[in-house]
Amino acid sequence: MVSRPHILISNDDGIHAPGIAALSTMLRTIGDVTVVAPEGARSGASSQITSSLPLKLTKMEEEEGYRVYRCTGTPADCVKLALNVLFSKECRPDLVVTGINHGRNDGICVVYSGTVGAALEGCIAGIPSLAVSVNDHGDDAEMRYAVAYTNTLVRWMLSNKIPTHTMLSLNLPSTTPLGFKVAPQAVGRFRDEFLESTNGSGGRVYWMVGSQVKTEDEPNTDWDLLEEGYATLTPIRIDMTDRNFLPQLHEAFRDGLPE
């Protein structure tokens, strides 16, 4: 009998989000599933970890080949804790999949996303990892296409080697994709990031709003193609060293810092 792969799932929208329910339902048709997700929404948590407070892990459900936990920490905490407490060095998950996120995670959003941060934690541990996001923040976001694309990608990842220190990020438009494209991450920033308002006491407060714009002209990035209505797949590396700039820095400081 061929053993089923074991898949660890997390997200940043919280354990009760529709996206993680859709993801876990589909992945259970492929392998055994362990879900460890934050007890509430942790959007924008990036790779934040909890270092000064204890974490609580609560089992919510368990049956053959399927177990579900909620965690008081961040998305990265969830994956890190699962790998250290629920798995062992001898028995680790074959894959980490995070999402399905309610909201896009292309371009500069990669830096802030808790969904990507959780997948990066799996990648740091040397486990093939995939983050999945849909360009729709609503609880009723269309997940069918994300589920279908993820199904295909997960099966491919289980039979193909992913480079060490590299994870994959899949982004889906809010409607039927025009197709599927592999694309680099766009370089950009957010503009008009805050909306000024007042609270009930009349004090000044700021709501985060804003929109993402590109700051480099490279065509056919994940941002461009998602805007056009395509599903995009982007490889993301842990190593953020600018290796093209290293020789110049070596030359500038070959004798050390100037006095």
C-alpha positions in Angstrom: 0.0 0.0 0.0 1.4 3.4 -1.0 1.4 5.9 1.9 -0.5 9.1 1.4 1.4 12.4 1.6 1.0 14.5 4.7 0.1 18.2 4.1 0.3 21.0 6.7 -2.1 23.8 6.1 -2.2 27.3 7.6 -3.4 30.8 6.7 -3.6 34.4 8.0 -7.4 34.9 7.8 -8.0 32.6 10.8 -9.2 29.1 11.4 -12.8 29.9 10.5 -12.1 31.6 7.1 -13.9 30.1 4.1 -10.7 30.0 2.2 -9.0 27.5 4.5 -12.1 25.4 4.6 -12.1 25.1 0.8 -8.4 24.3 0.8 -8.5 21.6 3.4 -11.5 19.9 1.8 -9.7 19.6 -1.5 -6.3 18.6 0.0 -7.9 15.8 1.9 -8.6 14.1 -1.4 -4.8 14.1 -2.0 -3.3 13.2 1.4 -3.5 13.3 5.2 -4.0 16.9 6.4 -3.1 18.8 9.5 -4.5 22.3 9.8 -2.9 24.8 12.2 -4.2 28.3 11.9 -4.5 31.5 14.0 -7.6 31.7 16.2 -8.5 35.0 14.5 -7.5 37.2 11.5 -3.7 38.0 11.3 -3.5 39.7 7.9 -0.3 41.6 7.3 1.6 39.6 9.9 4.3 38.8 7.4 6.9 36.4 9.1 6.3 37.8 12.5 6.9 35.4 15.3 5.9 35.5 19.0 8.9 35.5 21.3 7.8 37.1 24.6 4.5 35.3 25.2 3.6 31.6 25.4 1.5 30.2 22.6 -1.6 28.1 23.1 -2.5 25.2 20.7 -6.0 23.9 20.9 -7.2 20.8 19.1 -10.6 21.4 17.4 -11.1 18.2 15.4 -9.5 14.9 14.8 -10.3 11.9 12.7 -8.4 9.4 10.6 -6.0 11.4 8.3 -7.3 14.8 9.5 -6.7 17.0 12.5 -7.4 20.7 13.1 -5.9 23.1 15.6 -6.2 26.8 16.4 -3.3 28.8 17.7 -3.0 32.0 19.6 0.0 33.1 17.5 0.8 34.4 14.0 0.7 32.4 10.8 4.5 31.8 11.0 4.0 30.8 14.6 1.4 28.2 13.5 3.8 26.5 11.0 6.8 26.7 13.3 4.8 25.3 16.3 3.3 22.6 14.2 6.7 21.4 12.9 8.1 21.4 16.4 5.2 20.0 18.4 2.9 18.0 16.1 5.6 16.6 13.8 9.0 15.1 14.5 12.3 15.2 12.7 11.6 11.6 11.5 8.0 12.3 10.4 7.6 15.7 8.8 4.9 16.9 6.4 5.6 16.4 2.7 4.2 19.8 1.8 3.1 23.1 3.4 0.2 24.9 1.8 -1.2 28.3 3.1 -4.4 30.1 2.2 -6.6 30.3 0.4 -6.1 34.0 1.3 -8.9 36.4 0.9 -7.0 39.1 -1.0 -4.1 39.2 -3.5 -0.5 38.6 -2.5 1.4 39.7 -5.6 4.1 42.4 -5.9 5.0 44.2 -2.7 2.3 42.4 -0.8 4.7 39.5 -0.6 6.7 41.5 2.0 3.6 42.0 4.3 1.5 38.9 3.7 1.0 36.5 6.6 -0.1 33.8 4.1 3.3 34.1 2.4 5.0 34.4 5.8 3.6 31.0 6.8 4.7 29.4 3.6 8.2 30.9 4.0 8.3 29.3 7.4 7.8 25.9 5.8 10.4 26.8 3.2 12.9 27.7 5.9 12.4 24.2 7.4 13.2 22.7 4.0 9.7 21.6 3.1 8.2 22.4 -0.3 5.7 25.2 0.3 2.9 27.0 -1.6 0.9 30.1 -0.8 -2.5 30.6 -2.5 -4.4 33.9 -2.7 -7.5 35.2 -4.4 -7.9 38.9 -5.4 -11.2 39.2 -3.4 -11.4 40.1 0.3 -15.1 39.1 0.6 -16.2 36.1 2.7 -18.1 35.0 -0.4 -15.0 35.1 -2.7 -15.0 32.6 -5.5 -12.7 29.8 -4.5 -13.4 27.2 -7.2 -10.6 28.2 -9.5 -8.1 28.6 -6.7 -9.0 25.1 -5.5 -8.6 23.6 -9.0 -5.3 25.3 -9.7 -4.0 24.3 -6.3 -5.0 20.7 -6.8 -2.9 20.6 -10.0 0.1 22.4 -8.5 0.1 20.3 -5.3 0.2 17.1 -7.3 3.0 18.5 -9.4 5.0 19.6 -6.3 4.7 16.2 -4.8 6.4 14.6 -7.8 8.9 17.4 -8.7 11.7 18.9 -6.7 11.4 22.5 -5.6 14.8 24.3 -5.2 16.0 24.6 -1.6 15.1 28.0 -0.1 12.4 28.6 -2.7 8.6 28.6 -2.2 5.8 29.2 -4.7 3.1 31.8 -4.6 -0.1 31.4 -6.6 -2.5 34.3 -7.2 -5.9 34.1 -8.7 -8.2 36.8 -10.1 -11.6 37.3 -8.5 -13.4 35.8 -11.6 -12.7 33.1 -14.1 -8.9 33.2 -15.0 -8.0 34.0 -18.6 -5.2 31.4 -18.2 -2.2 30.5 -16.1 1.2 32.3 -16.3 4.5 31.9 -14.5 5.7 35.4 -13.6 8.3 37.4 -11.6 7.3 39.4 -8.6 6.6 43.1 -9.4 8.6 45.8 -7.6 6.2 48.4 -6.2 4.9 50.2 -3.3 1.6 51.4 -1.8 0.2 54.9 -2.4 -2.5 56.9 -0.5 -1.9 54.4 2.3 -4.0 56.0 5.1 -7.4 57.6 5.4 -7.8 60.1 8.2 -10.9 59.9 10.4 -12.0 60.5 13.9 -13.0 58.1 16.7 -16.0 58.3 19.0 -14.1 60.7 21.3 -13.2 63.0 18.4 -9.6 62.0 18.3 -7.7 61.7 15.1 -7.2 58.1 13.8 -6.0 56.6 10.5 -7.4 53.7 8.5 -5.1 51.7 6.3 -6.4 51.8 2.7 -4.2 52.5 -0.3 -3.5 50.7 -3.5 -0.4 49.0 -5.0 1.5 50.6 -7.9 4.6 49.4 -9.7 7.8 51.3 -9.4 9.8 49.5 -12.1 8.8 49.1 -15.8 9.4 45.3 -16.1 6.5 43.9 -18.2 4.5 40.7 -17.5 5.0 40.6 -13.7 2.6 39.0 -11.3 0.9 42.4 -10.8 0.5 43.0 -14.5 -0.9 39.6 -15.3 -3.2 39.4 -12.3 -4.6 42.8 -13.3 -5.3 41.4 -16.7 -7.2 38.5 -15.2 -4.6 35.7 -15.3 -3.7 33.3 -12.5 0.0 33.7 -11.7 2.7 31.6 -10.2 5.8 33.2 -8.7 8.9 31.5 -7.2 10.1 33.4 -4.0 13.4 32.9 -2.3 14.4 33.3 1.3 17.8 34.7 0.3 17.3 38.4 -0.2 21.0 39.2 -0.9 21.6 41.5 -3.9 24.4 39.5 -5.4 24.9 41.8 -8.3 25.7 44.6 -5.8 28.1 42.5 -3.7 31.2 43.0 -5.9 30.8 46.8 -5.8 30.5 46.7 -2.0 33.5 44.4 -1.7 35.5 46.8 -3.9 34.3 49.9 -2.0 35.2 48.5 1.4 38.1 46.1 0.6 40.3 48.0 3.2 37.5 48.2 5.7 35.4 51.3 6.6 37.2 54.6 6.1 38.5 56.3 9.2 
